[in-house]
Amino acid sequence: MLSASYAFSAVTLKTNPIRYVGLDTAISGGEIVNTGGEQITEAGVCWSANPQPTINNGKVIRSANADSYTCIVKGLMPERGYFIRAYAITASGTYYGPQRTFATDRIKLGMPLKGGNLFYVLKAGDPGFVQGEFHGLVACPVSPPARATWRNAVDVLVNALDSAMFTGSSNTDKIIAALGTGDYAARYCYDLTYNGYTDWYMPSQAELSLLLNVYKSLGATSIIGGVVWSSTEVSASMAKQVSSVAIKQTAKSQKLKVYAIRQF
């Protein structure tokens, strides 16, 4: 680390030590040690993956007009090194504090993240992939009901026939539109609020297969496992159930486990 203070002209700033680092978030801040009689019009921290970041890179403006402040930096990439420093703007220019460095955490499948447990990281070509951003799929670590039927009282074909990755959300929407209110698997996922998130859905066959096999490989079957409903329909009376060892067609009237996932 550099020295605690770093002066340009009459304005002197500190860059606070890094208080927290996660996968995509860090907490730092700054302190305006001396204004030199100038009026500070804006202050905060700026950061970059390259040395000596400026306000033309990423920045967070302090939330209150205080000489000492804390800033939460979001939208970082996992497993990457960053440089950060405090800044202040006056009529005469922009001034910077000393540079500090940090590295974001490594990605680990199964880790708690975005309301659930991470089981897939989006890659180029996936729906929702954005270069330079971190997105993926997480599973809710608890089952909404103990067990539930796929259908809602009677057998109905709802055309939720997609089985591929990233189709569980559209399948769930089709099921909800066709079956309405009630006590059934997709409805539990659709209505779920967990860890502050409300956009959960019932996974497709491929999404659920991947989830169960990831957790099996991690030895985490106590978190999620068993025979589970997917949102993939087969016919008016049959849908796909998935376990870590098999995929089968099962009568929608059967009561099976249900797990919800979300994409972030």
BASE-632002 format. One record per residue: residue number from 1; residue in one letter; chain; x, y, z of N, C-alpha, C in turn. Coordinates in steps of 0.1 Angstrom, whole numbers, plus 5000, padded with zeros to 4 digits. Layout:
N
R num residu chaine  n.x  n.y  n.z ca.x ca.y ca.z  c.x  c.y  c.z
R NUM      A      A    X    Y    Z    X    Y    Z    X    Y    Z
...
This chain:
264
R num residu chaine  n.x  n.y  n.z ca.x ca.y ca.z  c.x  c.y  c.z
R   1      M      A 5008 4988 5000 5000 5000 5000 5009 5013 5000
R   2      L      A 5003 5024 4995 5010 5036 4995 5008 5043 5009
R   3      S      A 5014 5054 5010 5013 5062 5023 4998 5066 5025
R   4      A      A 4995 5069 5037 4981 5072 5041 4975 5084 5034
R   5      S      A 4983 5093 5030 4977 5105 5024 4986 5109 5012
R   6      Y      A 4979 5116 5002 4985 5118 4989 4980 5132 4985
R   7      A      A 4988 5142 4982 4984 5155 4980 4986 5160 4965
R   8      F      A 4976 5166 4960 4978 5173 4947 4974 5187 4950
R   9      S      A 4982 5197 4946 4979 5211 4949 4976 5213 4964
R  10      A      A 4965 5220 4966 4961 5223 4980 4952 5213 4986
R  11      V      A 4946 5204 4978 4936 5195 4982 4943 5182 4986
R  12      T      A 4941 5177 4998 4947 5165 5003 4936 5154 5006
R  13      L      A 4938 5142 5001 4928 5131 5003 4935 5119 5009
R  14      K      A 4927 5111 5016 4931 5097 5019 4922 5088 5012
R  15      T      A 4927 5076 5008 4919 5065 5003 4918 5055 5015
R  16      N      A 4906 5052 5019 4905 5043 5031 4909 5029 5027
R  17      P      A 4913 5021 5037 4915 5007 5034 4903 5000 5029
R  18      I      A 4905 4989 5022 4894 4981 5017 4888 4973 5029
R  19      R      A 4875 4976 5032 4868 4970 5043 4862 4956 5040
R  20      Y      A 4858 4954 5028 4852 4941 5024 4854 4939 5009
R  21      V      A 4856 4926 5005 4857 4923 4991 4849 4910 4989
R  22      G      A 4840 4910 4979 4833 4898 4976 4835 4894 4961
R  23      L      A 4826 4886 4955 4827 4883 4941 4826 4895 4932
R  24      D      A 4817 4904 4935 4815 4915 4926 4813 4928 4933
R  25      T      A 4817 4928 4946 4815 4940 4954 4827 4943 4963
R  26      A      A 4829 4955 4965 4840 4959 4975 4835 4972 4982
R  27      I      A 4840 4974 4994 4837 4985 5002 4850 4993 5006
R  28      S      A 4851 5005 5002 4862 5014 5006 4857 5028 5009
R  29      G      A 4864 5038 5006 4859 5051 5009 4871 5061 5009
R  30      G      A 4869 5073 5014 4879 5082 5014 4877 5093 5025
R  31      E      A 4887 5101 5026 4886 5112 5036 4893 5125 5030
R  32      I      A 4885 5136 5030 4890 5149 5026 4898 5155 5038
R  33      V      A 4911 5154 5037 4920 5159 5048 4921 5174 5048
R  34      N      A 4922 5180 5036 4924 5194 5035 4918 5199 5022
R  35      T      A 4909 5209 5023 4903 5214 5010 4912 5226 5005
R  36      G      A 4921 5231 5012 4929 5242 5008 4921 5254 5005
R  37      G      A 4909 5255 5012 4900 5267 5010 4891 5265 4998
R  38      E      A 4892 5254 4990 4884 5253 4979 4871 5246 4982
R  39      Q      A 4860 5248 4974 4847 5241 4976 4847 5228 4969
R  40      I      A 4845 5217 4976 4844 5204 4970 4830 5202 4964
R  41      T      A 4829 5200 4951 4816 5199 4944 4812 5184 4943
R  42      E      A 4822 5175 4943 4819 5161 4942 4831 5153 4948
R  43      A      A 4828 5142 4955 4838 5134 4960 4833 5119 4960
R  44      G      A 4843 5110 4961 4839 5096 4961 4851 5087 4959
R  45      V      A 4849 5076 4953 4861 5067 4949 4859 5064 4934
R  46      C      A 4870 5061 4928 4870 5056 4914 4879 5044 4914
R  47      W      A 4876 5035 4904 4883 5022 4903 4885 5018 4889
R  48      S      A 4894 5009 4887 4897 5003 4873 4905 4990 4875
R  49      A      A 4905 4982 4865 4914 4970 4864 4928 4975 4861
R  50      N      A 4930 4987 4857 4943 4993 4854 4948 5003 4865
R  51      P      A 4961 5004 4866 4966 5013 4877 4961 5028 4874
R  52      Q      A 4962 5035 4885 4958 5050 4885 4945 5053 4879
R  53      P      A 4934 5047 4885 4921 5050 4880 4917 5064 4881
R  54      T      A 4908 5069 4872 4903 5082 4873 4888 5082 4872
R  55      I      A 4882 5094 4873 4867 5094 4873 4861 5091 4859
R  56      N      A 4870 5089 4849 4865 5085 4836 4864 5069 4836
R  57      N      A 4869 5063 4846 4866 5048 4848 4854 5047 4857
R  58      G      A 4853 5036 4864 4841 5034 4873 4843 5044 4885
R  59      K      A 4832 5048 4890 4832 5057 4902 4819 5056 4910
R  60      V      A 4820 5058 4923 4809 5059 4932 4810 5072 4939
R  61      I      A 4799 5080 4938 4799 5094 4945 4795 5092 4959
R  62      R      A 4801 5099 4968 4797 5097 4983 4783 5101 4984
R  63      S      A 4776 5094 4994 4762 5096 4995 4758 5108 5004
R  64      A      A 4767 5112 5012 4765 5124 5021 4776 5134 5020
R  65      N      A 4773 5146 5022 4783 5157 5021 4792 5157 5034
R  66      A      A 4800 5146 5035 4809 5145 5047 4823 5144 5043
R  67      D      A 4832 5149 5052 4846 5148 5049 4852 5133 5048
R  68      S      A 4846 5125 5057 4850 5111 5057 4837 5103 5052
R  69      Y      A 4839 5094 5043 4828 5087 5037 4831 5072 5033
R  70      T      A 4821 5064 5031 4822 5051 5027 4815 5049 5014
R  71      C      A 4821 5041 5005 4815 5038 4992 4814 5023 4989
R  72      I      A 4803 5019 4984 4801 5005 4980 4803 5004 4965
R  73      V      A 4813 4997 4961 4816 4995 4947 4809 4982 4942
R  74      K      A 4801 4983 4932 4793 4971 4927 4797 4969 4912
R  75      G      A 4792 4957 4907 4794 4954 4893 4808 4950 4889
R  76      L      A 4816 4945 4899 4829 4941 4896 4829 4926 4890
R  77      M      A 4840 4922 4884 4841 4908 4879 4848 4900 4890
R  78      P      A 4843 4887 4891 4850 4878 4901 4864 4875 4896
R  79      E      A 4873 4872 4905 4886 4867 4902 4894 4877 4894
R  80      R      A 4893 4889 4898 4901 4900 4890 4907 4910 4900
R  81      G      A 4918 4915 4897 4925 4925 4905 4920 4939 4901
R  82      Y      A 4919 4948 4911 4914 4962 4908 4923 4972 4916
R  83      F      A 4922 4984 4911 4929 4995 4917 4918 5006 4921
R  84      I      A 4920 5012 4932 4909 5021 4937 4916 5033 4944
R  85      R      A 4910 5045 4943 4915 5056 4950 4904 5066 4952
R  86      A      A 4904 5074 4962 4895 5085 4965 4897 5096 4955
R  87      Y      A 4887 5104 4953 4888 5116 4944 4879 5127 4950
R  88      A      A 4883 5139 4946 4875 5151 4949 4876 5161 4938
R  89      I      A 4865 5167 4935 4864 5177 4924 4862 5191 4930
R  90      T      A 4870 5201 4925 4868 5215 4928 4867 5223 4915
R  91      A      A 4866 5236 4917 4866 5244 4905 4879 5244 4898
R  92      S      A 4890 5241 4905 4903 5241 4899 4907 5227 4893
R  93      G      A 4899 5217 4895 4903 5204 4889 4899 5192 4898
R  94      T      A 4904 5180 4894 4901 5168 4901 4913 5163 4908
R  95      Y      A 4912 5159 4920 4923 5155 4929 4921 5140 4934
R  96      Y      A 4932 5133 4935 4931 5119 4939 4939 5116 4951
R  97      G      A 4934 5106 4958 4941 5101 4970 4950 5089 4965
R  98      P      A 4957 5083 4975 4966 5072 4972 4959 5060 4966
R  99      Q      A 4965 5053 4958 4960 5041 4952 4961 5029 4961
R 100      R      A 4950 5021 4962 4950 5009 4969 4946 4998 4959
R 101      T      A 4949 4985 4962 4946 4974 4953 4939 4963 4961
R 102      F      A 4931 4956 4954 4924 4944 4959 4920 4935 4948
R 103      A      A 4916 4923 4952 4912 4913 4942 4899 4907 4947
R 104      T      A 4890 4905 4937 4877 4900 4941 4878 4884 4943
R 105      D      A 4868 4879 4949 4868 4865 4953 4867 4856 4941
R 106      R      A 4871 4843 4943 4870 4833 4933 4856 4827 4932
R 107      I      A 4852 4823 4920 4839 4817 4919 4840 4802 4923
R 108      K      A 4830 4798 4932 4829 4785 4936 4815 4780 4935
R 109      L      A 4813 4770 4927 4799 4764 4925 4794 4760 4939
R 110      G      A 4782 4762 4942 4776 4759 4954 4776 4770 4965
R 111      M      A 4784 4781 4962 4785 4791 4971 4773 4800 4972
R 112      P      A 4769 4805 4984 4758 4814 4986 4760 4826 4977
R 113      L      A 4749 4830 4969 4750 4841 4960 4737 4845 4955
R 114      K      A 4734 4858 4955 4722 4864 4949 4709 4856 4954
R 115      G      A 4708 4853 4966 4696 4847 4972 4696 4832 4972
R 116      G      A 4705 4825 4966 4705 4811 4965 4719 4805 4965
R 117      N      A 4721 4794 4959 4734 4787 4958 4738 4786 4943
R 118      L      A 4750 4791 4939 4754 4792 4926 4756 4778 4920
R 119      F      A 4750 4775 4908 4753 4763 4901 4756 4764 4886
R 120      Y      A 4756 4776 4881 4760 4778 4867 4764 4793 4865
R 121      V      A 4775 4795 4857 4779 4808 4854 4777 4810 4839
R 122      L      A 4771 4821 4835 4768 4823 4821 4781 4824 4813
R 123      K      A 4781 4819 4801 4792 4821 4792 4787 4826 4778
R 124      A      A 4797 4830 4770 4794 4836 4757 4784 4827 4749
R 125      G      A 4773 4833 4744 4763 4826 4737 4751 4823 4745
R 126      D      A 4752 4823 4758 4740 4821 4767 4731 4833 4767
R 127      P      A 4718 4831 4767 4709 4843 4769 4712 4850 4782
R 128      G      A 4713 4863 4781 4717 4871 4793 4731 4873 4795
R 129      F      A 4740 4867 4787 4754 4869 4789 4758 4883 4784
R 130      V      A 4766 4890 4792 4771 4904 4788 4786 4904 4791
R 131      Q      A 4794 4907 4780 4808 4907 4782 4812 4917 4793
R 132      G      A 4821 4912 4802 4825 4921 4813 4816 4921 4825
R 133      E      A 4805 4913 4824 4796 4913 4836 4795 4898 4840
R 134      F      A 4791 4897 4853 4790 4884 4859 4775 4880 4861
R 135      H      A 4771 4869 4855 4757 4865 4856 4757 4849 4857
R 136      G      A 4746 4844 4862 4745 4830 4863 4732 4825 4868
R 137      L      A 4731 4813 4873 4719 4807 4879 4722 4802 4893
R 138      V      A 4712 4805 4902 4713 4800 4915 4700 4793 4919
R 139      A      A 4702 4783 4928 4690 4775 4933 4687 4780 4947
R 140      C      A 4674 4780 4950 4669 4783 4963 4673 4771 4972
R 141      P      A 4679 4773 4984 4684 4762 4992 4673 4755 5000
R 142      V      A 4661 4759 4999 4650 4753 5006 4639 4750 4996
R 143      S      A 4632 4739 4998 4621 4735 4990 4609 4743 4994
R 144      P      A 4602 4750 4984 4590 4758 4988 4580 4750 4996
R 145      P      A 4574 4739 4990 4566 4730 4998 4573 4717 5001
R 146      A      A 4568 4709 5009 4575 4696 5012 4574 4688 4999
R 147      R      A 4562 4686 4993 4560 4679 4980 4548 4685 4974
R 148      A      A 4547 4684 4961 4536 4690 4954 4533 4683 4941
R 149      T      A 4521 4684 4936 4517 4678 4923 4522 4688 4912
R 150      W      A 4524 4683 4900 4527 4692 4889 4514 4699 4884
R 151      R      A 4503 4692 4884 4490 4697 4880 4483 4705 4891
R 152      N      A 4473 4712 4887 4464 4719 4896 4450 4713 4895
R 153      A      A 4448 4702 4903 4435 4695 4904 4432 4686 4893
R 154      V      A 4433 4691 4880 4430 4682 4869 4442 4683 4859
R 155      D      A 4442 4673 4850 4453 4673 4840 4449 4682 4828
R 156      V      A 4458 4691 4824 4457 4700 4813 4470 4701 4806
R 157      L      A 4469 4701 4793 4482 4704 4785 4484 4719 4784
R 158      V      A 4495 4724 4789 4497 4738 4789 4508 4742 4779
R 159      N      A 4514 4733 4772 4525 4735 4762 4537 4741 4768
R 160      A      A 4540 4737 4780 4553 4740 4786 4563 4728 4783
R 161      L      A 4566 4727 4770 4573 4715 4765 4588 4717 4764
R 162      D      A 4593 4729 4766 4608 4731 4765 4616 4724 4775
R 163      S      A 4627 4718 4771 4635 4710 4781 4649 4716 4782
R 164      A      A 4653 4726 4773 4667 4730 4772 4670 4740 4784
R 165      M      A 4683 4743 4785 4687 4754 4794 4680 4767 4791
R 166      F      A 4677 4775 4801 4672 4788 4800 4658 4788 4795
R 167      T      A 4650 4777 4796 4636 4777 4792 4627 4775 4804
R 168      G      A 4632 4773 4816 4624 4771 4828 4615 4783 4831
R 169      S      A 4620 4795 4829 4612 4807 4832 4600 4808 4823
R 170      S      A 4602 4806 4810 4591 4806 4800 4581 4795 4803
R 171      N      A 4586 4783 4806 4577 4772 4809 4569 4776 4821
R 172      T      A 4575 4781 4832 4568 4785 4844 4557 4795 4841
R 173      D      A 4560 4805 4833 4550 4815 4829 4538 4808 4822
R 174      K      A 4541 4799 4813 4530 4792 4806 4521 4784 4816
R 175      I      A 4528 4777 4825 4520 4769 4835 4511 4778 4843
R 176      I      A 4517 4789 4848 4509 4798 4857 4497 4804 4849
R 177      A      A 4500 4808 4836 4489 4814 4828 4478 4804 4826
R 178      A      A 4481 4791 4824 4471 4781 4822 4464 4776 4834
R 179      L      A 4471 4774 4845 4466 4768 4857 4461 4777 4868
R 180      G      A 4465 4790 4867 4460 4800 4876 4465 4798 4891
R 181      T      A 4456 4802 4900 4459 4801 4914 4457 4786 4919
R 182      G      A 4464 4783 4930 4462 4769 4935 4475 4764 4942
R 183      D      A 4475 4752 4946 4486 4746 4953 4492 4735 4944
R 184      Y      A 4502 4740 4936 4509 4731 4927 4524 4736 4925
R 185      A      A 4532 4727 4919 4547 4730 4919 4551 4743 4914
R 186      A      A 4547 4746 4901 4551 4759 4895 4546 4771 4903
R 187      R      A 4534 4770 4909 4529 4781 4916 4537 4784 4928
R 188      Y      A 4542 4774 4935 4550 4776 4947 4563 4784 4943
R 189      C      A 4569 4780 4932 4581 4787 4927 4578 4801 4923
R 190      Y      A 4567 4803 4916 4564 4816 4910 4560 4826 4922
R 191      D      A 4554 4821 4932 4550 4829 4944 4561 4831 4954
R 192      L      A 4572 4824 4953 4582 4824 4963 4589 4837 4965
R 193      T      A 4591 4841 4977 4600 4852 4981 4610 4846 4990
R 194      Y      A 4623 4847 4987 4634 4842 4995 4646 4850 4994
R 195      N      A 4651 4854 5006 4663 4863 5006 4661 4876 4999
R 196      G      A 4649 4880 4998 4646 4893 4992 4643 4892 4977
R 197      Y      A 4644 4881 4971 4642 4879 4957 4628 4873 4954
R 198      T      A 4622 4878 4944 4608 4873 4940 4607 4867 4926
R 199      D      A 4618 4866 4919 4618 4862 4905 4622 4847 4903
R 200      W      A 4618 4839 4913 4621 4824 4912 4612 4817 4902
R 201      Y      A 4617 4806 4896 4608 4798 4887 4612 4784 4888
R 202      M      A 4604 4775 4882 4606 4761 4882 4615 4757 4871
R 203      P      A 4627 4751 4873 4636 4748 4863 4632 4738 4852
R 204      S      A 4637 4740 4840 4634 4730 4830 4642 4717 4833
R 205      Q      A 4640 4708 4824 4646 4695 4826 4662 4696 4826
R 206      A      A 4667 4704 4816 4682 4706 4815 4687 4714 4827
R 207      E      A 4680 4724 4831 4685 4732 4842 4685 4724 4855
R 208      L      A 4674 4716 4857 4673 4708 4869 4684 4697 4869
R 209      S      A 4686 4691 4858 4696 4680 4856 4710 4686 4860
R 210      L      A 4713 4697 4854 4726 4704 4857 4727 4707 4872
R 211      L      A 4717 4713 4878 4717 4716 4892 4719 4704 4901
R 212      L      A 4712 4693 4899 4713 4681 4907 4727 4675 4906
R 213      N      A 4732 4675 4894 4745 4669 4891 4757 4677 4897
R 214      V      A 4755 4690 4896 4765 4699 4903 4766 4697 4918
R 215      Y      A 4754 4696 4924 4754 4694 4938 4758 4680 4942
R 216      K      A 4755 4670 4933 4760 4657 4936 4776 4656 4935
R 217      S      A 4782 4663 4926 4796 4664 4924 4803 4671 4936
R 218      L      A 4795 4680 4942 4800 4688 4954 4798 4680 4967
R 219      G      A 4791 4669 4966 4787 4662 4978 4777 4669 4987
R 220      A      A 4769 4678 4980 4760 4687 4987 4746 4682 4986
R 221      T      A 4743 4669 4985 4730 4664 4983 4721 4667 4995
R 222      S      A 4726 4671 5007 4718 4675 5018 4712 4689 5015
R 223      I      A 4718 4697 5006 4712 4710 5003 4701 4708 4993
R 224      I      A 4703 4700 4983 4693 4698 4972 4695 4684 4966
R 225      G      A 4684 4677 4964 4686 4663 4959 4672 4656 4959
R 226      G      A 4673 4643 4956 4661 4635 4955 4654 4635 4942
R 227      V      A 4642 4632 4941 4634 4632 4929 4626 4645 4929
R 228      V      A 4628 4653 4918 4623 4667 4918 4615 4669 4905
R 229      W      A 4604 4677 4906 4597 4681 4894 4605 4691 4886
R 230      S      A 4605 4689 4872 4610 4700 4863 4597 4707 4858
R 231      S      A 4599 4718 4851 4588 4725 4845 4585 4720 4831
R 232      T      A 4592 4709 4827 4591 4704 4813 4579 4694 4812
R 233      E      A 4570 4697 4804 4558 4689 4803 4560 4679 4792
R 234      V      A 4553 4668 4793 4553 4657 4782 4540 4656 4775
R 235      S      A 4529 4656 4783 4515 4655 4778 4506 4661 4788
R 236      A      A 4493 4660 4785 4483 4665 4794 4484 4659 4808
R 237      S      A 4489 4647 4809 4489 4640 4822 4503 4637 4827
R 238      M      A 4514 4639 4819 4527 4635 4823 4537 4647 4822
R 239      A      A 4547 4647 4830 4557 4657 4830 4570 4651 4834
R 240      K      A 4582 4658 4832 4595 4652 4835 4599 4654 4850
R 241      Q      A 4603 4643 4856 4609 4644 4870 4623 4641 4868
R 242      V      A 4632 4647 4876 4646 4645 4875 4652 4642 4888
R 243      S      A 4662 4632 4888 4670 4630 4900 4684 4631 4895
R 244      S      A 4694 4629 4904 4708 4630 4900 4712 4617 4893
R 245      V      A 4703 4608 4891 4707 4595 4884 4698 4592 4872
R 246      A      A 4686 4599 4871 4677 4595 4860 4668 4607 4857
R 247      I      A 4662 4606 4845 4651 4615 4840 4640 4606 4836
R 248      K      A 4628 4609 4842 4616 4600 4839 4604 4608 4836
R 249      Q      A 4595 4602 4829 4581 4608 4828 4573 4603 4839
R 250      T      A 4565 4612 4845 4558 4608 4857 4544 4615 4856
R 251      A      A 4534 4608 4861 4520 4614 4862 4520 4627 4870
R 252      K      A 4514 4637 4864 4514 4650 4870 4507 4650 4884
R 253      S      A 4499 4640 4887 4492 4639 4899 4501 4634 4911
R 254      Q      A 4513 4630 4908 4522 4625 4918 4527 4637 4926
R 255      K      A 4530 4635 4939 4536 4646 4947 4551 4643 4948
R 256      L      A 4559 4653 4943 4573 4652 4943 4579 4665 4949
R 257      K      A 4592 4664 4951 4599 4676 4956 4599 4687 4945
R 258      V      A 4600 4699 4950 4600 4711 4941 4612 4720 4945
R 259      Y      A 4620 4725 4936 4630 4735 4939 4629 4746 4929
R 260      A      A 4632 4758 4934 4631 4770 4926 4645 4775 4922
R 261      I      A 4646 4781 4911 4659 4787 4907 4656 4801 4902
R 262      R      A 4667 4809 4900 4665 4823 4894 4678 4826 4887
R 263      Q      A 4677 4834 4877 4688 4839 4869 4692 4853 4874
R 264      F      A 4705 4856 4875 4709 4870 4879 4718 4875 4869
